Amino acid sequence: MVWIKNILIVVWRIWFYIIVITPLVILLPFLLITTSKEKWYPGTFRIGKLWASIVLYGMGFFPKVTYNTHLDKRKSYMLTANHSSMIDIMMMIYVSKTPFVFIGKRELAKLPVFGLIYRRSCILVDRRNAKSRKNAFMEAQRRLKDGVSICIFPEGGVPNDITKVLDEFKDGAFRLSIEHHIPIVPISFPDSKKRFRYGFTSGSPGVLRAVVHPLIHTKGLELTFENRKRLKRETAAAIASELYW
């Protein structure tokens, strides 16, 4: 019956919050140490990969990653992907072979336990505040100079229309990529919306695919409107090529 199915889905989604927070509580002493100094960030990232795997497999998800490019652990990249689910955060950590820093919503810092680590390891931004956006951009520039990759969901949030494949991309990721001459890594998450979209009576365990597309290079590009527009168009086209809803 439909109501039984809905109850089971709600219980399963409540389990998500338990399995997100419980490993963080257990790993908290180590995370407090590795987030206390930026030079120890690779340790934070390794713990993050363990946490992401626990959450994904604990929810009954089975990541299946296709790499159509080689990611060098010694190089910096701009990681970009479509964003339709909370599970995208864990999938990005699972997929990446190089340590990166998220640029993410300031609101998530309010969550218990997760928010503490989020504040200490990510670049927070209030996209409605011009000063906050500027500060986040400057911090991202500094981290890139230190050789750390950056991850931005270029849509700037989850599209309100659940039928929409991709929302319009913001400029930040592409401006940073040009200024620092780092390649863009387009990544598609085709199953996130189906498996775990926002909404408490939807979703199901199963395969979660990720497709890492060939790099989009920015070396030699000037920071112009046309170049940013072209990079956004090429990145969106690559990501959308594996999205079918």
Phi and psi in degrees as a GROMACS rama.xvg file:
@    title "Ramachandran Plot"
@    xaxis  label "Phi"
@    yaxis  label "Psi"
@TYPE xy
-61.6984  -41.0105  VAL-2
-67.3474  -33.3339  TRP-3
-67.5607  -42.7904  ILE-4
-60.1815  -43.3266  LYS-5
-64.7321  -39.2502  ASN-6
-62.4376  -44.3677  ILE-7
-62.5547  -39.6769  LEU-8
-65.095  -41.7094  ILE-9
-62.6015  -44.0201  VAL-10
-61.6781  -42.9608  VAL-11
-62.2143  -39.3308  TRP-12
-74.111  -31.74  ARG-13
-64.8897  -39.1061  ILE-14
-57.9424  -32.6028  TRP-15
-56.3971  -47.2162  PHE-16
-67.008  -34.706  TYR-17
-65.5054  -45.0493  ILE-18
-76.8797  -19.0107  ILE-19
-73.5048  -45.5973  VAL-20
-83.213  -39.7111  ILE-21
-57.131  -49.3736  THR-22
-62.6529  -33.9704  PRO-23
-64.5039  -38.9295  LEU-24
-63.5372  -43.4256  VAL-25
-65.863  -40.4653  ILE-26
-87.9974  -1.66459  LEU-27
-54.4584  -44.8884  LEU-28
-57.2937  -40.0657  PRO-29
-70.3439  -38.8617  PHE-30
-67.414  -36.7923  LEU-31
-63.8306  -34.2781  LEU-32
-71.657  -50.6566  ILE-33
-70.5783  -22.5543  THR-34
-91.5246  0.144815  THR-35
-78.6913  -20.5301  SER-36
-137.749  137.608  LYS-37
-63.5121  -32.0142  GLU-38
-67.5376  -15.4877  LYS-39
-95.2589  7.98847  TRP-40
-58.0465  -37.2175  TYR-41
-53.9926  -32.0082  PRO-42
-67.0363  -39.5828  GLY-43
-60.6094  -41.9036  THR-44
-65.8262  -40.2037  PHE-45
-64.0592  -40.7856  ARG-46
-64.5314  -38.7402  ILE-47
-60.0931  -38.3852  GLY-48
-66.2968  -38.1231  LYS-49
-63.4264  -47.0069  LEU-50
-59.7905  -45.3818  TRP-51
-61.0229  -40.852  ALA-52
-65.2713  -41.0256  SER-53
-61.0051  -45.5281  ILE-54
-64.8475  -48.6781  VAL-55
-62.1849  -53.2783  LEU-56
-71.3184  -32.0834  TYR-57
-65.9732  -25.3279  GLY-58
-87.7588  -2.63964  MET-59
85.3804  18.7113  GLY-60
-93.5933  145.63  PHE-61
-125.279  95.9184  PHE-62
-63.4033  136.298  PRO-63
-131.39  106.467  LYS-64
-106.923  130.318  VAL-65
-110.809  118.45  THR-66
-100.388  113.261  TYR-67
-100.56  15.4834  ASN-68
-154.651  162.408  THR-69
-100.122  127.34  HIS-70
-104.15  116.735  LEU-71
-83.3572  122.972  ASP-72
-62.4571  -18.1422  LYS-73
-91.9298  -2.60948  ARG-74
-113.191  160.39  LYS-75
-97.0867  145.507  SER-76
-138.109  162.686  TYR-77
-105.903  105.34  MET-78
-87.2293  126.772  LEU-79
-132.53  145.209  THR-80
-156.881  162.562  ALA-81
-69.3053  153.448  ASN-82
-131.688  111.491  HIS-83
-137.864  4.09127  SER-84
-159.079  154.007  SER-85
-63.3419  -26.1455  MET-86
-71.5195  -13.0677  ILE-87
-60.8334  -32.4279  ASP-88
-62.5179  -48.5524  ILE-89
-66.1046  -38.3835  MET-90
-65.1063  -39.0704  MET-91
-63.905  -43.0894  MET-92
-64.1499  -41.0452  ILE-93
-62.836  -41.1675  TYR-94
-74.471  -40.7956  VAL-95
-69.5581  138.382  SER-96
-100.974  -0.804705  LYS-97
-126.725  140.612  THR-98
-58.3754  138.298  PRO-99
-142.363  163.359  PHE-100
-115.221  130.159  VAL-101
-74.41  140.609  PHE-102
-102.324  113.365  ILE-103
-137.996  173.097  GLY-104
-64.328  133.673  LYS-105
-62.6512  -28.6815  ARG-106
-59.6261  -30.9714  GLU-107
-67.1318  -18.6015  LEU-108
-67.9157  -12.8905  ALA-109
-83.0868  -12.6442  LYS-110
-69.7508  144.307  LEU-111
-66.9617  140.289  PRO-112
65.0042  -63.3065  VAL-113
-55.2348  -43.3351  PHE-114
-61.4443  -35.6134  GLY-115
-61.3101  -48.948  LEU-116
-69.3467  -37.4376  ILE-117
-58.7735  -45.1323  TYR-118
-63.6566  -36.0652  ARG-119
-83.6785  -15.5338  ARG-120
-122.84  -9.44069  SER-121
-119.26  165.593  CYS-122
-96.4194  117.062  ILE-123
-93.5818  143.586  LEU-124
-144.016  137.76  VAL-125
-100.4  103.924  ASP-126
-67.003  -13.2931  ARG-127
-87.4849  -7.66901  ARG-128
-113.757  119.223  ASN-129
-61.9153  -40.5903  ALA-130
-64.827  -41.3426  LYS-131
-63.4151  -41.9499  SER-132
-62.2081  -41.6824  ARG-133
-64.56  -44.8876  LYS-134
-62.9201  -40.4175  ASN-135
-64.4947  -39.1638  ALA-136
-64.2668  -43.1174  PHE-137
-65.1919  -39.8179  MET-138
-66.5153  -38.7831  GLU-139
-63.3619  -40.2117  ALA-140
-59.5927  -43.7259  GLN-141
-63.3521  -42.4821  ARG-142
-68.2825  -35.4285  ARG-143
-64.2908  -38.694  LEU-144
-63.6333  -25.9935  LYS-145
-85.0141  0.337825  ASP-146
90.0474  13.0841  GLY-147
-94.8449  138.278  VAL-148
-73.0801  161.817  SER-149
-123.655  142.439  ILE-150
-118.424  126.12  CYS-151
-131.306  131.843  ILE-152
-85.1674  102.3  PHE-153
-67.3498  -12.1793  PRO-154
-70.3912  -18.0099  GLU-155
80.2867  7.98072  GLY-156
155.489  -176.15  GLY-157
-89.6344  129.155  VAL-158
-55.7615  136.668  PRO-159
-65.6274  -34.458  ASN-160
-84.6802  111.744  ASP-161
-68.5346  -13.0134  ILE-162
-88.2431  -9.72131  THR-163
-78.0072  134.321  LYS-164
-74.0304  -54.0258  VAL-165
-138.006  141.197  LEU-166
-88.1472  171.825  ASP-167
-65.288  137.101  GLU-168
-81.3016  142.263  PHE-169
-83.9851  167.179  LYS-170
-81.386  -25.0903  ASP-171
-49.3882  -50.5803  GLY-172
-61.3358  -36.4244  ALA-173
-81.2494  -33.7797  PHE-174
-65.4547  -45.7057  ARG-175
-62.019  -41.0956  LEU-176
-61.6695  -41.8465  SER-177
-69.8924  -46.1629  ILE-178
-62.6551  -32.8647  GLU-179
-106.732  5.29764  HIS-180
53.6125  43.6819  HIS-181
-109.788  146.352  ILE-182
-69.7297  149.023  PRO-183
-92.1982  135.349  ILE-184
-111.318  100.577  VAL-185
-76.9007  133.07  PRO-186
-131.073  132.332  ILE-187
-104.849  133.28  SER-188
-113.665  87.2773  PHE-189
-69.3653  -23.7206  PRO-190
-106.548  -5.8858  ASP-191
-59.7134  -43.6653  SER-192
-65.4298  -39.8628  LYS-193
-70.5483  -41.5333  LYS-194
-79.5444  -34.3458  ARG-195
-158.452  57.207  PHE-196
-78.1451  167.576  ARG-197
-65.7176  130.82  TYR-198
135.477  124.746  GLY-199
-82.0451  -4.98497  PHE-200
-122.687  37.6307  THR-201
-137.974  160.053  SER-202
110.469  168.411  GLY-203
-167.54  152.118  SER-204
-64.7469  164.834  PRO-205
147.74  -168.371  GLY-206
-71.3782  136.847  VAL-207
-118.246  106.24  LEU-208
-84.8718  148.784  ARG-209
-137.567  134.864  ALA-210
-120.418  118.058  VAL-211
-95.3601  113.151  VAL-212
-84.8695  164.793  HIS-213
-55.0966  148.329  PRO-214
-62.7853  146.805  LEU-215
-108.68  112.283  ILE-216
-85.1603  147.299  HIS-217
-122.433  -0.32183  THR-218
-59.73  129.525  LYS-219
88.4174  -5.92098  GLY-220
-80.4003  142.572  LEU-221
-89.3934  152.258  GLU-222
-80.4259  84.9578  LEU-223
-122.716  161.116  THR-224
-59.0675  -42.8035  PHE-225
-64.7419  -39.7334  GLU-226
-67.4847  -41.2803  ASN-227
-62.6501  -42.2417  ARG-228
-62.8808  -42.2337  LYS-229
-66.2757  -42.5846  ARG-230
-63.8082  -40.7878  LEU-231
-61.6639  -43.0907  LYS-232
-64.155  -44.946  ARG-233
-68.2437  -39.5374  GLU-234
-66.6325  -45.4588  THR-235
-61.7808  -40.536  ALA-236
-64.6278  -40.7064  ALA-237
-65.0006  -47.4074  ALA-238
-63.3041  -45.5351  ILE-239
-66.3785  -21.9432  ALA-240
-63.4056  -18.8559  SER-241
-112.441  9.28706  GLU-242
-104.258  128.824  LEU-243
-118.435  -3.21712  TYR-244
